[in-house]
Amino acid sequence: MVGFCGGFTTFSSFANENLMLLHSGEVLSIILYTSLSVILGFLAVYLGYVLSNIL
């Protein structure tokens, strides 16, 4: 239950930060922030998967 609710707060914070960047007109920052968040998130999952198979 905690992880489920934590996902809601994490995503809403992520969306709010993007909205604040949009209102300030920083389009490049939105693109970089969103892209890097997704790419680094998948990279962290992949790295965890690889390390779990090694151990």
Residue pairs with C-beta under 8 A, 6 or more apart in sequence:
14 37
17 33
18 30
18 33
18 34
21 29
21 30
21 33
22 30
